[in-house]
Amino acid sequence: MLIRSRAPLRLGLAGGGTDVSPYCDEFGGAILNATIDYYAYAALEPLETNTIEFVSADQNESVSYPAQAVLQNDGHLDLFKAVYNHVVRNFNGGKPLSLRMSTRVDVPAGSGLGSSSTLVVAMLAAYVEWLNLPLGDYELAHMAFVIERVEAGLQGGKQDQYAAAFGGFNFMEFGQNGRVLVNPLRVKDWVVSELEASLLLYYTGNSRTSADIIEEQSRNVRDRNSLALEAMHSVKGEAFRMKECLLRGDFHRLHEVMRSSWESKKRMASQITNEHIERLYASALSAGAHCARISGAGGGGFMIFLTDPIHKDKVADALRANHDGGMAYGCHFTVGGVQAWRVP
């Protein structure tokens, strides 16, 4: 028996960063995101060899251990171990499991599309299918958050896990005591089609770690940095405005909101933008793009551009002319979230 799963990556359209503690705990966060047809995949194969094997195909890394109840971190695929340890402790009575878990992700690590959190959701979904666990989307997303942020100690927010679990266009609210509310949006088909036609993803070629940016952002809240706090309040407000633009199909205002949101986001932490990102941004706008922003914490990874579909190639050429190490992507939005199935 083989169990496969996949979970969609997401684009952060507005509100990014307000799902990170302590901001969301004190002021409440709001995020608008949408999942796209790039995925994190997992394949779980039960073994009878009393071994545990982890394989990351896209990272070209694999490890093997004797079956045991708790796997210790050793710097090799430790996120796989965190998921395994949580499942064994909470759902298998502390008894070891014997399995091979293999994964791959459609985009490079540090992309700003929520790849690590989405991978955790995909791996968890495979365990859920194998062990027949009665977990809904909220429970699965919360568990993925606890594994990654609390037990593994990785910096970040909450939106990625919920986007991967639910899928589609969602307006998410984050409050005190870990409260999360996911509001699926009924975006008209023509609006989705126009977005897909207008959207250009550009990978800057700079895989980055978001931990430093997120730590600075959190520190700015704790220290009551007035400039950063004002920026976060603005970013949150722009998530509400972006929701209205999408539901009404008001693209002119949507472009204005995205431009304003990007200017606000840059004030949240010093490393969110840099000279390279600003140069790409300026070259795209000169070539006809309406607006742009970084997806994710910032510093690198994927940039999102909205442009007239007729001029999309012109914008892509301008980006490549300013940075020959990058790559332009198209994408489509997805409706469903994480899936898991059995292969006989």
C-alpha positions in Angstrom: 0.0 0.0 0.0 1.1 3.5 -0.8 -0.5 6.7 0.4 0.0 10.0 -1.5 -1.0 13.5 -0.6 -0.6 17.0 -1.9 -1.2 20.5 -0.6 -1.3 23.7 -2.7 1.1 26.6 -2.2 -0.4 30.1 -1.7 0.0 33.6 -2.8 -0.2 36.3 -0.1 -2.3 39.0 -1.6 -2.8 41.3 1.4 -2.3 41.5 5.1 1.0 39.5 5.2 2.8 39.6 8.5 -0.3 40.5 10.6 -0.7 36.7 11.3 2.6 36.7 13.3 2.7 37.0 17.1 2.7 39.2 19.0 0.9 41.5 16.6 -2.1 39.2 16.0 -2.4 38.4 19.7 -2.6 42.1 20.7 -4.3 43.8 17.7 -5.8 41.0 15.6 -4.5 40.0 12.2 -6.2 39.8 8.8 -4.9 38.0 5.7 -6.2 37.6 2.2 -4.5 34.7 0.3 -5.3 32.3 -2.5 -3.8 28.9 -3.4 -2.2 28.2 -6.7 -1.4 25.1 -8.8 2.0 24.5 -7.4 2.1 21.8 -4.7 4.0 20.1 -1.9 3.7 16.3 -2.3 4.2 13.5 0.1 4.2 9.7 -0.3 4.0 7.4 2.7 4.9 3.7 2.4 4.4 1.5 5.5 7.5 -0.8 6.0 8.0 -4.1 7.8 11.7 -3.6 8.3 11.6 -1.7 11.6 13.2 1.3 10.0 12.2 4.9 9.3 13.2 6.5 6.0 12.8 10.1 5.0 13.5 11.3 1.5 13.4 14.8 0.2 13.6 14.4 -3.6 13.8 18.1 -4.5 16.5 18.7 -1.8 18.3 15.5 -2.9 18.6 14.4 0.8 17.7 11.1 2.5 18.1 9.7 6.0 17.3 6.4 7.7 16.9 5.4 11.3 15.9 2.3 13.4 12.2 2.5 14.2 11.9 4.4 17.6 9.3 6.5 19.4 11.3 9.7 19.4 13.7 10.9 16.7 16.4 13.3 17.8 17.3 16.4 15.6 20.6 16.0 13.9 20.3 18.7 11.2 19.0 16.3 8.5 15.3 16.6 7.6 14.4 17.7 11.1 11.0 18.9 10.0 10.2 15.3 9.0 11.2 14.2 12.5 9.0 16.8 14.1 5.9 15.6 12.2 6.7 11.9 13.0 7.3 12.6 16.7 4.0 14.5 17.0 2.0 11.8 15.3 3.6 8.9 17.3 3.2 10.8 20.6 -0.4 11.9 20.1 -2.0 9.3 17.8 0.0 6.0 18.2 0.3 5.7 21.9 4.0 6.4 21.9 4.7 3.3 19.8 7.2 3.6 16.9 6.0 3.5 13.3 8.0 1.9 10.5 7.6 3.8 7.2 9.2 5.6 4.3 8.1 9.2 3.8 9.2 10.8 0.5 8.4 14.4 -0.5 9.0 17.0 -3.2 7.9 20.6 -3.7 7.2 22.3 -7.0 9.2 25.5 -6.1 12.6 26.2 -4.5 12.9 26.4 -0.8 12.6 30.0 0.6 10.2 30.9 -2.2 7.8 33.0 -0.1 4.9 30.8 -1.1 4.6 29.0 2.2 6.4 25.9 1.0 7.7 24.5 4.4 4.3 24.9 6.1 2.5 23.4 3.1 4.9 20.5 3.2 4.1 19.9 6.9 0.4 19.9 6.0 1.0 17.4 3.2 3.0 15.0 5.4 0.4 15.2 8.1 -2.4 14.5 5.7 -0.6 11.3 4.6 -0.4 10.2 8.3 -4.1 11.1 8.8 -5.0 8.9 5.9 -2.8 6.0 7.0 -4.0 6.0 10.6 -7.6 7.0 9.8 -7.5 10.0 12.1 -10.8 12.1 12.4 -9.3 15.5 11.8 -11.0 18.3 9.9 -9.3 21.2 8.1 -9.1 23.5 11.2 -7.6 20.7 13.3 -5.1 19.7 10.6 -4.0 23.3 10.1 -3.6 24.0 13.8 -1.6 20.8 14.3 0.7 21.8 11.5 1.2 25.2 13.1 2.0 23.7 16.5 4.5 21.2 14.9 6.3 23.9 12.9 6.2 27.0 15.1 6.0 25.5 18.7 7.6 22.1 18.6 10.2 22.7 15.9 10.7 26.3 16.9 10.6 27.8 13.4 9.7 31.4 13.1 6.7 32.4 11.1 3.0 33.1 11.0 -0.2 31.1 10.8 -1.7 31.7 7.3 0.3 29.1 5.4 -1.0 26.1 7.2 -4.6 27.2 6.9 -4.3 28.1 3.2 -2.8 24.7 2.5 -5.6 22.9 4.4 -8.5 24.9 3.1 -7.5 25.9 -0.4 -9.1 28.6 -2.6 -9.5 32.3 -1.9 -9.7 32.9 1.8 -10.0 35.9 4.1 -8.4 34.9 7.4 -8.7 36.5 10.8 -6.3 35.9 13.7 -7.0 36.8 17.2 -6.2 36.2 20.9 -5.6 32.7 22.3 -4.8 31.3 18.9 -8.2 32.0 17.5 -8.4 31.6 13.7 -11.4 32.1 11.5 -11.2 31.2 7.8 -13.7 32.9 5.5 -13.9 31.4 2.0 -14.5 34.0 -0.6 -16.9 33.4 -3.5 -14.9 35.3 -6.2 -16.7 35.5 -9.5 -15.3 33.3 -12.3 -14.5 36.3 -14.5 -12.5 37.9 -11.7 -10.5 34.8 -11.2 -9.9 34.6 -15.0 -8.8 38.2 -15.2 -6.4 37.7 -12.3 -4.9 34.6 -13.9 -4.5 36.4 -17.2 -2.8 39.4 -15.5 -0.6 37.6 -13.0 3.1 37.1 -13.4 5.2 35.4 -10.8 8.9 36.1 -10.9 11.4 34.1 -8.9 14.2 36.4 -8.0 16.7 33.6 -7.7 17.4 34.5 -4.1 16.3 31.8 -1.7 16.0 33.5 1.6 15.3 32.5 5.2 12.4 34.6 6.7 13.3 34.0 10.3 15.4 37.2 10.7 12.8 39.3 9.0 10.0 37.9 11.2 12.1 38.3 14.4 12.7 41.9 13.6 9.0 42.4 12.9 8.0 40.8 16.2 10.6 42.8 18.0 9.2 46.0 16.5 5.8 45.2 18.0 7.3 44.3 21.5 9.3 47.5 21.5 6.3 49.6 20.3 8.2 50.9 17.2 5.6 53.5 16.1 6.6 53.5 12.4 6.4 49.7 12.1 3.2 49.4 14.1 1.5 52.0 11.9 2.7 50.1 8.9 1.2 46.8 10.2 -2.1 48.5 11.0 -2.2 49.8 7.4 -1.3 46.4 6.0 -4.2 44.8 8.0 -6.6 47.5 6.7 -5.6 46.9 3.2 -6.5 43.2 3.5 -10.1 44.3 4.1 -10.0 46.6 1.2 -8.5 43.9 -1.1 -11.3 41.6 -0.1 -13.9 44.2 -1.2 -12.0 44.8 -4.5 -12.0 41.0 -5.3 -15.7 40.5 -4.5 -16.7 43.5 -6.5 -14.3 42.9 -9.4 -12.8 46.4 -9.0 -9.4 46.0 -10.6 -8.5 49.7 -10.7 -8.9 50.0 -6.9 -7.3 46.5 -6.5 -4.1 47.8 -8.2 -4.1 50.9 -5.9 -4.5 48.7 -2.8 -1.6 46.4 -3.8 0.6 49.4 -4.4 -0.3 50.9 -1.1 0.1 47.6 0.7 3.6 47.1 -0.7 4.7 50.5 0.5 3.3 49.8 4.0 4.8 46.3 4.1 8.3 47.7 3.5 8.1 49.8 6.7 7.4 46.7 8.9 11.0 45.5 8.9 14.3 46.7 7.4 15.1 43.6 5.4 11.8 43.2 3.6 13.1 44.9 0.5 16.6 45.6 -0.9 18.2 47.3 -3.9 17.7 44.2 -6.1 14.0 43.9 -5.4 13.5 47.7 -5.9 15.3 47.5 -9.2 13.0 44.7 -10.4 10.0 46.5 -9.2 10.9 49.7 -11.1 11.8 47.9 -14.3 8.5 46.0 -14.3 6.4 49.2 -13.8 8.4 50.9 -16.6 7.5 48.0 -18.9 3.8 48.4 -18.1 3.0 46.4 -14.9 0.2 47.9 -12.8 1.6 46.9 -9.4 3.8 44.4 -7.6 4.7 43.0 -4.2 6.8 40.3 -2.6 5.0 37.1 -1.6 5.9 36.0 1.9 8.1 37.7 4.5 10.3 39.4 2.0 14.0 39.7 1.2 13.7 37.5 -1.9 11.8 34.6 -3.3 8.8 35.2 -5.5 7.5 38.6 -6.6 3.9 39.0 -7.8 3.2 41.4 -10.7 -0.2 42.3 -12.1 -0.1 43.6 -15.7 -2.2 43.9 -18.8 -2.1 40.3 -20.2 -1.1 41.6 -23.6 2.1 43.1 -22.1 3.0 40.2 -19.9 5.9 39.1 -22.1 7.2 42.6 -22.2 7.2 42.8 -18.4 8.9 39.4 -18.2 11.6 40.5 -20.7 12.2 43.6 -18.6 12.7 41.6 -15.5 15.1 39.2 -17.1 17.0 42.1 -18.6 17.6 43.4 -15.1 18.3 40.0 -13.6 19.3 37.0 -15.8 19.2 34.6 -12.9 15.4 34.8 -12.3 12.6 33.0 -13.9 9.0 34.0 -14.8 6.1 31.7 -14.0 2.4 31.6 -14.8 -0.1 30.0 -12.5 -3.7 29.1 -12.0 -5.8 29.4 -8.8 -7.0 26.2 -7.1 -10.3 25.6 -5.3 -9.4 22.6 -3.1 -7.0 22.3 -0.3 -4.9 19.3 0.9 -5.8 15.9 -0.5 -4.7 12.3 0.5 -5.4 9.0 -1.3 -4.4 5.4 -1.3 -2.7 3.7 -4.2 -3.3 -0.1 -4.1 
